[in-house]
Amino acid sequence: MFLEPHFKGQRSGWIEVICGSMFSGKTEELIRRLKRARIANLKVEIFKPKIDTRFHETQVVSHDANAIASTPIDHSSDLLKLTEGVSVVGIDEAQFFDTELTVHCQQLALRGMRVIVAGLDMDFRGQPFGPIPHLLAVAEYITKVHAICPHCGNLATHSYRLSKEESTVLLGEKGQYEPRCRTCYHLGGALDQRHPDLNILPEDAM
Ligand code: ZN
């Protein structure tokens, strides 16, 4: 489990990335860290891209309904304007942000902020997603979280799209995606027929 680092005699901030497939607990982990920062009396602000309104306009909500108030923003440059006096910046669904997110996170860290970014590392095609690979390269701390593959019980790293919709941005409603391990992901639709009930995810896989 990630524990907050202590820097002695150093004013610089840092970047943490929490990444993984869908239903891997990224947002849960983000919320856990932000709540601990609040307990430490640090000023915390949370942002998400305006595109992600699947559960609630102004809250970061995980699949198990843990929630924390957040600000939806259009562009990552808004972070620079909206974080005056903030110590800890949380960013959820970061894969949907513009590619300049990496630069702006680094600017926040240089201003002394702790920046915690959560997002999908791969899209449903298995390709690196948006600014996440670049953030992984520049972050001080990386946590890759995993779901459980409902077909074989191994750790799931991929987000398999059950629907035939082809656009990259199809927000994660229950039943449209399932987490899969590498092998089951590559077996693709063959598994859909063998396991027709798995469109509904078991609660503990989320
Ligand atoms: Zn599997």
Residues whose N, C-alpha, C, O or C-beta is under 5 A from the ligand:
A	BS01	ZN	C149 H151 C152 N154 C181 C184
